[in-house]
């Protein structure tokens, strides 16, 4: 089998309290990474100084400004050299065999564009955050298995729609073909957008259940920011990536889902997160025209048939 090397990219912003546990878990890997790239978006809490002082073997990129999760991740990818690029959140801790299992999955599945790993809740390690990403027929992206207790239901490697960005692995050849993360997303749903572009271009995602990570959920995000960008970027994904025939087939379900989200947010108007979700939806409506030119090139490059894409979509619970 072809030799694979894994470069680990950690986008960070004010992550001084979280990064040490993440980096320490990388230093304990049974198969060490080819390199660790920490891309710092102008942190003000001493993150960069901590990395330079305590983790000199890591490559620190000082970006000068906060370019968001997407900008930091892209800078790290461009600075890395592995055949596989792992993007790992600053609030994630990896099992010692994580890289070894990622490499095994990539070798067994040489045509996979991405490896989705088994991400558990940090504080409830027998409960899932993600066993890969799903995309529902109503246009809502979801973490497969989220909140479920692990009773072995996701122990088998399987094709999935996408890799959850908390601890995702991408084949460099795929990134060279379809492009990096879309920096206009800034943060949230950028992994969903990349999964669509990857799948449309004929690069499947494989779930690797033995590559296990733990996520401090919400430790470096969530709340108002997550609500705003999820509201906006979900619409960006739909405008940019969903093929016309799927829009025509599922458009009513998609619109109903967005209206339901708006209605729920209006009923919870006193909550800051609810107001942020509505503002995000409005921003998406007003600015998604920016996605149309990208849409044209993405859809022209589609390599898979509609039946394949239909099979990727999951039902609404």
Phi, psi and omega in degrees: 000154181294143176289137178239142174234144185246117169266133179254124178249126178242104172287133183221148172209119183048051183252022185301328181279345186251325188300320184304316181293322177297310182294321178299322179293330176288325180288344180263009184293140178295327170242113185290151175293153176298326179193158174239121180247118177256115182256108187259123182270059176061051178297152179247008184249015179085015181302310183298318180296322178298315181296314180299320185283313191258343183227063186295342179283345177279151174269115180264126173254117174267111188276344177088322177223162176278102180267014180076176180299318184293316181295319179293317180298316180297319178300318179294319179300315181293337180271354187257172186224355185294157175290336175240139179242118176262125174256118187237129177296151178294342182255028180244142176239136186252141171296150183301337181264009188302308181294319178302317181287325176298315179297318179301315180296321180293323180289321180289333183236071188293345180262002178285134177275340182210154175243120174268130183255167183274108184252118181254162176290136182297318185272346176225083194286357173258014178238142185278142158263318179199133167248049189095166180259144170250162172227119187277161180295342177268014173083012181257123174280141181220153172279122179296126177081005186305134179074352181287147172284141181281108175239025177092006185288343179235043182267356185253131174303140184202154171290139177226171181294310184205174179259128176296130188293353178297325177204079185246151180234131183236141175282131185299324178300323177293314180298322178299327182278312189261347179101170183274192177295148179278111186289346175290344176285331180068301176197152180074132180069001177295329177289327178292316177300315180294322178298319177298311181299320179296312181294319179299328180275001176092021178251106180286167174247136178245133176273128181247096188290343182269357174265098193251134177228160179234132188245123170288083190300125177081001183293329181234026179187205179088186176066220186297316181300314181297318181297315181296307186290328175293318177300315181287312190284336173299319177292322176303315180300314183296318180289321188278321197246334187283120181299151182307314180300326178287326173299314182294325181282320189246007185304319180298318178295321180295313181295321178297320180296318179293320178294323177296318178297317179297317181296317178296321179293321178296321179292334179254033190305329182292341180277134183298322181293323179295317178296321180295323179295317178296317178298322178295318177298317179296316178299321178297318179297320185282334188242358184292349174302334178297339182276347189293319179295320176297321180302315184301315181289324180294314183290326177296330184271004184299132183247355185244157181273168185293329180296323176298314180295320178301319181295336179286331186283142179256157180286162174278130181297000000 
